[in-house]
Amino acid sequence: MASIVRFELAGRCDELVLRRCAYWVSLTDLPDTENRESVTVSLPAHQRFDVVALCDLMDQSRRGAIQ
């Protein structure tokens, strides 16, 4: 069963603000969509975006495991 996680996201050209908690998901290999108004993306609750996750993602990128 998927968990629904709600968080506040605000963005401008010079900043991105996330409040309470952040999660990440790779959109690689997902199909393109024709919808240009909005798209719903499911975020796995176990993929928190924190310092440890950022370091892991950067390491994977450095090794070429993700692009």
C-alpha angles and dihedrals in degrees: 000000000000120000119225111225120193122196137158118255124184126173143180132167091271102038147025118204124196119183129198100358143347133212132186137212132179115239091196112124093015114128121258117255131218091208110106098173102063141339127202115221122187113225117205107235091218092061101079116176105229137130093284092049092047092052090048093049091048091049091050090049092049090053092048094245090125132023 
